[in-house]
Each structure stands twice: as structure tokens, then as C-alpha cells.
Amino acid sequence: MIFFRVQGQAIDRHASRNVKVLVVGNPANTNCFVCRHFAPSIPAKNFSALTRLDHNRATSEVAHKIGVNVENVKNVIVWGNHSDTQFPDVNHGYIKPDGTPLREAVNDNDFLNGPFLTFVQKRGGEIMAKRGFSSAMSAAKAIADHMRDWVYGTPEGEWVSMGVESDGSYGINEGVIYSFPCECRQGEYQIVKNLEIDDWSRGKMTTTLEELITERDLAHELLSK
């Protein structure tokens, strides 16, 4: 976290006010929070944390389950923290070109509410355990995907997952860096609003929020010493 304090201070002193900052180092959400905090002259909207790797993994796993090309799976969401509390959500996604809802296409709620969540949440650790090092190429692709969509925009009606500062949407505490569904236009993102959230999903979203609040408070404590 101290490293991201230094980075934030350097960005604040030397970077363009239009700089786009993507934080990848774990814990990515909280490190992004720290970096943004120490760059107060840079707009908060210019900071984001990488949850696109989780988004890509969730999309790929659903495509594999259904037996379609990954490009046909749209609007999966990763809510919350880039950690094993994150909530990969298919409730608002669909299959192109016919628009079939993902839950209907998968037709296996036990899988979507269990093994699917665990697979996405723990995939990074599983790769580390099996290979002895991280999935650097997958992360590199996710970084490129994230920046491409942030700069050039997302297709109409489609969104991607980005760790960004909460504006209070969906009851998420303002200021927390939380992964939301985002649409991008003209180099800026907007959190997708007013999606219906059922009670089960709300519980998952709250669990990951609580972890982020704990991390945020710990960061404040460590950096104040």
C-alpha cells in the first residue's frame, strides 16, 4: 500500500489531469483507493481497478458451459472486490444474437449458484498452485481489454466490469472502489443503473462490500502511522 501512496503522490505532481490510471497490483481495489486518495488533484473518475480478468473468466466459463463462442456471451457482471468474495453475476446477461438470458441458456441454477462462483473466485489461486506462477498473459489481455473499452467505448447496450469509485449506486458506500457493470463512452465510464437485484444477489454483494470496507479501514490505519 505504501508503494501506491508514492505512486499516487507522483501522479498528483507530474501527470496530466486527464491521465487514466488502472491499478492491477493486489489488493487491486484497495490499492486503487490508496492511489486515488494520494492524488487529490486528479478526478476520481480517472482511477479504476482491474476486475476485467474476473469478468473474462466468468464469460469464458459460461460460454464453455453453453457451448457457444465467448464473443456471444454478453453482460456478465463481477460485483465487488478482486478477491474470493467477488460475486460473478449472470442474472442480467444474454446470448447473442437471439438474446436468450444466460440463466435460461445454462439451465443449471445449482451450477451457477455454486461451482461457477467458486471457479471464478478462486481461479487465480488455482493457477498459481498448479503452475507455480500467475496467469500473466490472461492478465495482460484483461488490461488491454479494460483500457480499449475505457478509451474507445463499449458497444451500445453492452457493459463490462470495472473497479471504480462508488457513487452510492446499489447501496454501495460512496468512495469505496467496487466493481460495477459499466458502459464507456468518449473516454469515460458510467455505472449501469437500476438493475434489479434479488435478495440472494444482494447478500453476495454485501459480503464483498464488507471485505472492502475492512480493507479500506486497515489502509487508513497503516498509512496514518
C-alpha positions, 0 to 999 in steps of 0.5 A: 500500500505504501508503494501506491501512496508514492505512486499516487503522490507522483501522479498528483505532481507530474501527470496530466489531469486527464491521465487514466490510471488502472491499478492491477497490483493486489489488493487491486481495489484497495490499492486503487483507493490508496492511489486515488486518495494520494492524488487529490488533484486528479478526478476520481473518475480517472482511477479504476481497478482491474476486475476485467480478468474476473469478468473474462473468466466468468464469460469464458466459463459460461460460454464453455458451459453453453457451448457457444463462442465467448464473443456471444456471451454478453453482460456478465457482471463481477460485483465487488472486490478482486478477491474470493468474495467477488460475486460473478453475476449472470442474472442480467446477461444474454446470448447473442444474437437471439438474446436468450438470458444466460440463466435460461441458456445454462439451465443449471441454477445449482451450477451457477449458484455454486461451482461457477462462483467458486471457479471464478473466485478462486481461479487465480489461486488455482493457477498459481498452485498448479503452475507455480506462477500467475496467469500473466498473459490472461492478465495482460489481455484483461488490461488491454481489454479494460483500457480499449473499452475505457478509451474507445467505448463499449458497444451500445447496450453492452457493459463490462466490469470495472473497479471504480469509485462508488457513487452510492449506486446499489447501496454501495458506500460512496468512495469505496472502489467496487466493481460495477457493470459499466458502459464507456463512452468518449473516454469515460465510464458510467455505472449501469443503473437500476438493475434489479437485484434479488435478495440472494444477489444482494447478500453476495454483494454485501459480503464483498462490500464488507471485505472492502470496507475492512480493507479500506479501514486497515489502509487508513490505519497503516498509512496514518502511522 
